[in-house]
Amino acid sequence: MFQKQRFKNYALWVSIASQVILLVQLIGHLTGAFDLTDLMKQNILAIVDVVLGLLSTLGIISNPTKPKSGGYNL
């Protein structure tokens, strides 16, 4: 069964967000609604790298200071 604690896991939300973005890109490509160029993909990747780096630096994704947290839980 699902535990409410699972939904407080930062790594879970980061992975869900990345899967949603990938799904939107795939649907857009298959339907012909839009297609990302290589330059657009590089720009998006650079932005995501900066955001994830900032979140990691601030300790939001991984919080090693919280006792018994294992690094990824609230």
Sequence and secondary structure as in RCSB ss.txt:
>XXXX:A:sequence
MFQKQRFKNYALWVSIASQVILLVQLIGHLTGAFDLTDLMKQNILAIVDVVLGLLSTLGIISNPTKPKSGGYNL
>XXXX:A:secstr
   GGGGG HHHHHHHHHHHHHHHHHHHHHHTS    HHHHHHHHHHHHHHHHHHHHHTSS  TTSTT TTT  
